[in-house]
């Protein structure tokens, strides 16, 4: 059978000119008509979730009822399952004059559906060459449909990605704005608080050094050493104040930094007891109150950085010694309650 390549012209145009699944299925009817002049052609595609065959196109449309009747009988006789399993054409006499042809639509993605065609066997010479051409064209149709499905899925996925990026970008911008506002609030709060906190040790340093300048000839060595010790303690207090200021600033800023928070989540100390004991004991000696401290500690690993845990213990114990009465016993107890330290 000699076949003019113009038979496929309409189908190829449909593939080139803004193709859709509907347009190439519609143009496939033209190919089938030119190949075997059928009574009708139809394409069924499987529902991706239920695998139920859905009629996508029947040509001419007035044969639709007849097409569905033949489709139901083909299911009853097991023809649909047979072509899917064999991946080959089935040609079966439907009545004395007309014959049906079932061709599977198989692609790299699997079974997509099938073509159901009715033709007059008296008018069509269905030789091996015709079968070969019909089978290969149906495979080409399946491949084309599969490509469009993948392209549509790709576009849908890209749209979802674009939407996700847009949402995340908006959230990041909002987060950035929130961080900026929090940092500004921190600056304002610290700038309002810092002058008051700084004034006391600074006035102490200025007052004592001014006294020394004016009374240098009148104070003895012992009094001078006492004054210098007070100046030194005030300077240490001032330095610690600024260190805590920087520490608080860093904590506040890092609390809005996702990368820094991730690092903190990975931080672990393996013995809370040893760190508490070391820090508390050193402070007790610094305040000369090593006999005024009691430790009842339970050990455990903790999900916290060693730096932050030491800072926590240092500030608590330092305040206890600093503001407790002279004979007050500083008691430090740790325990695990409901998986919390």
Beta strands, then each sheet from edge to edge (+ up, - down):
strand 1: 40-46
strand 2: 53-59
strand 3: 90-93
strand 4: 98-107
strand 5: 110-120
strand 6: 293-296
strand 7: 330-333
sheet 1: 2+ 1- 5+ 4- 3+
sheet 2: 6+ 7+
end
